[in-house]
Amino acid sequence: MKRVDTIDFTRGLVMIIMALDHVRDLMHTTALSQNPVDLTTTTAGIFLTRWITHLCAPTFVFLSGTSAFISLKNNADISVGRKFLVSRGLWLILLEFTIINFALWADIQFRMLVFQVIAAIGVGLIILSFLLKLSSRIIGMIGLIIILGHNLLGNITFKENPVLRVIWSFLFRLDVLPVTQNFTFAILYPIIPWLGIMLAGYGCGQIFLLENKRRRRTLFFIGIGLLAFFTMLRFTNFYGDPSPWSVQKNAVFTFLSFINISKYPPSLLYSAITLGFAFLFLALADGVKNGFTRFISVYGKVPLFYYLLHWYLIHSLMFGLMFLQGFTWKDLPFGPFMFGRPVDGSGVELPYVYLIWAFVVLSLYPLCRWYVRYKAEHREKKWLRYL
């Protein structure tokens, strides 16, 4: 089955937005000292700069499931499909704990390892590989049940039992595990909540087999339905997110409180609002072909390639900024939760974050476009499917 343009566009869009969050993480003046969504200390600009990037991970994970469905659609041999998903999953996990973690922390001693989105996708693909005998509808229903219900388990902890704590954290909860004095392991993307989003994406793969007009209409109304569901359930403060909203000092901050939902792990309301927007992007871009959609789609056609490059470019720019601001190598701290950037006296204000973000995205475009063409011209090289 040929590529689906609207998937490439939507994935490319969120990959571009994702880079904004990573530039902010590494270079904004208060990124190391303040929580950007803490309404007692943040500004509307900083909050929304962080909030818009919430769209990225769930959309990317969801479309990983959808892309797996499309990739396997014409392959009747389940064993071949399973082998591909397992090998790709293991490859993503290996990348996470080597090339990606080094790009994140720039620590040659690897004193910090983080289980985050790429590893979560890798594990999800492996689990999905063992569900392939089920229909896509059943797989999608399993994903939906997980999304709807995993918040019920959010308050369960096993702090007194270290083995159960680690297992439970891998499955359901964010956790930071100080393994030794010089090594920390953090689980930021617990498996089960993100698996639910991936399985839901796989189940929705059938939508992309529909006739064009019906597909657009279906995508649009699912998006509207998810946003309406979010609004009604969020208003009740009854269920769906561990952080209730409340009236704030003014209407703007009250609105920010209303949309301030939990990513770690992704709550029901987080999934509803982010995937609601993702469905709208898919619907609005479906069938649209112009210079803008073609430009954005380039990034979506080579997402892992872009993901790896953008981390190394951003971190290199951060080091360059540190030296321009008068710091030396001796001033740069490395270790758990340290990017190699001093907390005090470093970084740039928000407008410059946006300028650096634009530079990162635009400078990677030629490489991404080259790689798109290279993959298209060398389909016989099966290893290209892994990058």
C-alpha positions in Angstrom: 0.0 0.0 0.0 1.4 3.4 -1.0 2.2 6.1 1.6 -0.7 8.2 3.0 0.1 11.9 2.4 -2.0 13.2 5.3 -0.1 10.9 7.8 3.2 12.2 6.5 2.0 15.8 6.8 0.6 15.4 10.4 3.6 13.5 11.6 5.9 16.1 10.0 3.9 18.9 11.7 4.3 17.4 15.1 8.0 16.6 14.6 8.5 20.3 13.8 6.6 21.4 16.9 8.6 18.8 18.9 11.8 20.6 18.2 10.5 23.8 19.8 10.1 21.9 23.1 13.7 20.6 22.9 15.1 24.0 22.1 13.2 25.4 25.1 14.4 22.6 27.3 18.1 23.2 26.5 18.2 27.0 26.0 15.4 28.9 27.6 16.6 30.9 30.6 14.2 29.4 33.1 14.0 25.9 31.6 16.3 24.4 34.3 14.8 26.1 37.3 11.0 26.4 36.7 8.2 24.2 35.5 6.7 25.9 32.4 3.2 24.7 33.3 3.3 25.8 36.9 0.6 28.5 37.0 2.1 30.1 40.1 5.4 30.9 38.3 4.9 30.7 34.5 3.7 33.2 32.0 1.1 32.5 29.3 3.7 32.6 26.6 5.9 30.0 28.3 2.9 27.8 29.2 1.6 27.8 25.7 5.1 27.2 24.2 5.2 24.0 26.4 1.6 23.1 26.0 1.5 23.1 22.2 4.3 20.5 22.2 1.9 18.1 24.1 0.5 17.3 20.7 3.7 15.6 19.6 4.3 12.4 21.5 0.7 11.0 21.4 0.3 11.9 17.7 3.6 10.2 16.9 2.8 7.1 18.9 -0.7 6.9 17.5 0.5 7.2 14.0 3.2 4.6 14.7 0.3 2.2 15.2 -1.5 3.4 12.2 1.6 3.1 10.0 2.2 -0.4 11.3 -1.4 -1.4 10.2 -0.8 0.2 6.7 2.6 -1.4 6.4 1.3 -4.9 7.2 -2.0 -4.6 5.4 -0.9 -6.4 2.2 1.2 -9.0 4.0 -0.8 -12.1 4.6 2.2 -13.8 6.4 1.8 -12.9 10.1 5.2 -14.4 11.0 6.9 -12.0 8.6 5.0 -9.0 10.0 5.8 -10.1 13.5 9.5 -10.5 12.8 9.6 -7.0 11.3 7.8 -5.4 14.3 10.0 -7.2 16.8 13.2 -6.3 15.0 12.2 -2.7 14.6 11.1 -2.5 18.2 14.4 -3.9 19.5 16.2 -1.5 17.2 14.3 1.5 18.6 15.1 0.4 22.2 18.8 0.1 21.4 18.8 3.5 19.8 17.1 5.0 22.9 19.7 3.8 25.3 22.7 4.6 23.2 22.6 7.3 20.5 19.5 9.1 21.8 20.4 9.2 25.4 23.9 10.5 24.6 22.3 13.2 22.4 20.1 14.1 25.3 22.6 14.3 28.1 25.9 14.6 26.2 27.5 12.5 29.1 30.1 10.1 27.9 29.9 8.3 31.2 26.1 7.6 30.7 25.3 8.4 34.3 21.7 8.9 33.3 19.5 6.7 31.2 15.9 7.7 30.3 13.1 5.4 29.1 11.2 7.8 26.9 9.1 7.9 23.7 11.3 6.0 21.3 11.8 3.1 23.7 8.1 3.2 24.5 7.3 2.9 20.8 9.8 0.0 20.5 8.2 -2.0 23.3 4.8 -1.2 21.9 5.7 -2.6 18.5 7.0 -5.8 20.1 3.7 -6.2 22.1 1.7 -5.4 19.0 3.6 -8.1 17.1 2.0 -10.7 19.4 -1.5 -9.4 18.8 -1.5 -9.6 15.0 -3.8 -12.6 14.9 -6.5 -10.4 16.3 -8.5 -8.2 14.1 -7.6 -4.5 13.9 -11.0 -3.7 15.5 -10.2 -5.9 18.5 -6.7 -4.4 18.8 -8.2 -0.9 18.6 -10.7 -1.7 21.3 -8.0 -3.0 23.6 -6.2 0.3 23.1 -9.3 2.3 23.8 -10.0 0.3 27.0 -6.4 1.1 28.2 -6.8 4.8 27.4 -10.1 5.0 29.2 -9.2 3.0 32.2 -5.5 3.3 33.1 -6.1 6.4 35.3 -7.9 4.1 37.8 -4.5 2.6 38.6 -2.6 5.9 38.9 -2.6 6.1 42.7 -1.2 2.5 43.2 2.4 2.5 44.3 4.8 -0.2 45.6 7.4 2.0 47.4 8.2 -0.6 50.0 8.9 -3.3 47.5 11.7 -2.3 45.1 11.1 -5.1 42.6 7.4 -4.4 42.3 8.1 -0.7 42.2 10.3 -1.1 39.1 7.9 -3.4 37.4 4.9 -1.2 38.2 6.8 1.9 37.1 7.7 0.4 33.7 4.0 -0.5 33.2 2.1 2.5 34.6 4.0 5.2 36.4 6.7 7.8 36.0 9.5 7.1 38.3 13.2 8.1 38.9 15.3 5.2 40.2 18.7 6.1 41.7 20.4 2.7 40.9 23.8 3.7 42.3 25.4 6.9 43.5 26.6 7.6 39.9 23.8 6.1 37.8 20.1 7.1 37.6 17.4 5.4 35.5 14.3 7.4 34.8 11.0 6.0 33.4 9.2 8.9 31.8 7.1 6.9 29.3 5.5 3.9 31.2 4.6 1.2 28.7 0.9 0.5 29.2 -0.6 4.1 28.7 1.4 4.7 25.6 0.7 1.1 24.3 -3.0 2.0 24.5 -2.5 5.0 22.2 -0.5 2.9 19.8 -3.1 0.1 19.7 -5.8 2.7 19.1 -3.8 4.0 16.2 -3.5 0.5 14.8 -7.2 0.0 15.1 -7.9 3.3 13.3 -5.8 2.1 10.3 -9.0 0.9 8.7 -10.1 4.6 8.3 -7.3 5.2 5.8 -8.8 2.5 3.5 -12.0 4.4 3.1 -12.9 6.5 0.1 -11.4 10.0 0.2 -14.5 12.0 1.1 -15.7 9.5 3.7 -12.2 9.3 5.2 -12.0 13.0 5.6 -15.4 13.2 7.2 -14.7 10.4 9.5 -11.4 11.9 10.7 -13.0 15.3 11.2 -15.9 14.1 13.3 -13.7 11.9 15.4 -11.5 14.9 16.1 -14.5 17.1 17.0 -15.9 14.3 19.1 -12.7 13.9 21.1 -12.5 17.6 21.8 -16.1 17.7 22.9 -15.5 14.7 25.1 -12.5 16.4 26.6 -14.4 19.6 27.3 -17.4 18.0 29.0 -15.3 15.5 31.1 -12.8 18.2 32.1 -15.5 20.6 33.2 -16.8 18.0 35.7 -13.4 17.5 37.4 -14.6 14.0 38.0 -12.2 11.7 36.2 -9.6 11.6 33.5 -6.7 13.6 35.0 -5.0 13.7 38.4 -4.8 17.5 38.3 -8.2 19.2 38.5 -8.6 22.7 37.0 -9.6 25.7 39.1 -10.5 29.4 38.8 -7.3 31.4 38.7 -6.3 35.1 39.0 -7.8 36.0 35.6 -9.7 34.4 32.7 -6.6 33.6 30.7 -5.0 31.6 33.6 -8.3 29.9 34.3 -8.3 28.7 30.7 -4.7 27.6 31.1 -5.7 25.7 34.2 -8.5 24.0 32.2 -6.2 22.7 29.5 -3.3 21.9 31.9 -3.4 18.2 31.7 -0.9 15.4 32.6 1.5 13.9 30.2 3.5 11.7 32.6 1.8 9.2 32.2 -0.6 10.5 29.5 -4.0 10.9 31.2 -7.3 10.1 29.5 -8.0 13.9 29.1 -4.4 14.4 27.8 -5.0 11.7 25.2 -8.4 13.1 24.3 -7.4 16.7 23.6 -4.1 15.9 21.8 -5.5 13.1 19.6 -8.6 15.3 19.0 -6.3 17.9 17.4 -4.3 15.2 15.6 -7.5 13.9 13.9 -8.4 17.4 12.8 -4.9 17.9 11.3 -5.3 14.5 9.5 -8.8 15.6 8.2 -7.8 19.1 7.1 -4.6 18.0 5.3 -6.2 15.0 3.6 -6.2 15.5 -0.1 -4.5 18.9 0.1 -1.3 19.1 -2.1 0.5 22.4 -2.2 4.0 23.8 -1.4 3.2 24.0 2.3 2.0 20.4 2.7 4.9 19.0 0.6 7.4 21.0 2.8 5.9 19.7 6.1 5.6 16.2 4.7 9.3 15.9 4.1 9.9 15.7 7.9 7.1 13.2 8.3 8.5 10.8 5.7 11.8 10.4 7.6 10.8 11.0 11.3 13.5 8.9 13.0 16.2 10.4 10.8 15.0 13.9 11.7 14.6 13.0 15.4 18.2 11.8 15.7 19.7 14.8 13.8 17.7 17.4 15.6 18.8 16.3 19.1 22.5 16.5 18.1 22.1 19.8 16.3 20.2 21.4 19.2 22.7 20.2 21.8 25.6 21.4 19.7 24.0 24.9 19.4 23.5 24.9 23.1 27.2 24.3 23.7 27.9 27.1 21.3 25.6 29.4 23.2 27.3 28.5 26.5 30.7 29.4 25.1 29.4 32.7 23.6 28.0 33.5 27.1 31.4 33.2 28.6 31.3 29.6 30.0 34.1 27.1 29.6 34.1 23.3 29.5 34.9 23.3 33.2 31.7 25.2 33.9 29.4 22.7 32.2 27.8 20.2 34.6 27.1 16.6 33.4 25.2 13.9 35.1 21.6 13.0 36.0 19.2 15.6 34.7 22.0 17.8 33.6 22.4 18.8 29.9 25.8 20.2 30.3 24.4 23.7 30.9 24.9 25.8 34.0 21.6 26.7 35.8 22.5 30.2 36.6 23.4 32.9 34.1 22.8 30.8 30.9 20.2 30.6 28.2 18.1 33.0 26.2 14.7 34.5 26.4 11.6 33.1 24.7 11.8 35.1 21.4 15.3 33.8 20.8 14.1 30.3 21.5 11.7 30.6 18.6 14.4 31.9 16.3 16.8 29.1 17.2 13.9 26.6 16.7 13.2 28.0 13.2 16.9 27.7 12.4 17.0 24.1 13.5 14.0 23.1 11.5 15.0 24.9 8.3 18.6 23.8 8.5 17.6 20.1 8.7 15.2 20.4 5.7 17.9 19.8 3.0 19.2 16.7 4.7 15.7 15.3 5.3 14.7 16.0 1.7 17.9 14.2 0.5 17.1 11.2 2.6 13.5 11.0 1.4 14.9 10.8 -2.2 17.6 8.3 -1.2 15.0 6.0 0.3 12.8 6.3 -2.7 15.6 5.5 -5.1 17.0 2.5 -3.0 13.9 0.5 -2.1 16.0 -2.6 -2.4 17.9 -1.7 0.7 15.7 -3.2 3.4 17.7 -1.6 6.2 16.4 1.8 5.3 13.1 0.8 6.8 14.8 1.0 10.2 15.9 4.6 9.8 
